[in-house]
Amino acid sequence: MKLSRGDVVIAVFPGELGKPRPAVILQSDDLTEIFSTVLACPMTTHLIDAPMLRPIVAPNAENGLQEISQTMVEKISPVRKEVIRQQIGRLGSGDLKRIETALLHVTGIT
């Protein structure tokens, strides 16, 4: 499966996030073919009040989500490509921009 930045996939993350869940691919397209892993941000339907750190993504036909979800930016992780079960959609540019902004807050990059 060819993966691209902004793809919404179903993946199994290591550790406490071990169940299959939606995630967004954040790794640069230039690097997705080079490594056996991709940087991905898991998503959850358990919403908390932290919109600057966990942007909310509403379900639509483009992203393939079934429920309102939050991106758990603080849990960005490399995920082995073989645990990515399927691509279900793609985030729009507005959603991806809000995730990028949250990444700046979480990492302290200015």
Summary of the structure (lengths in Angstrom):
residues: 110
radius of gyration: 12.7
end to end distance: 33.7
largest distance: 36.8
contacts: 319
relative contact order: 0.26
helix: 22%
strand: 31%
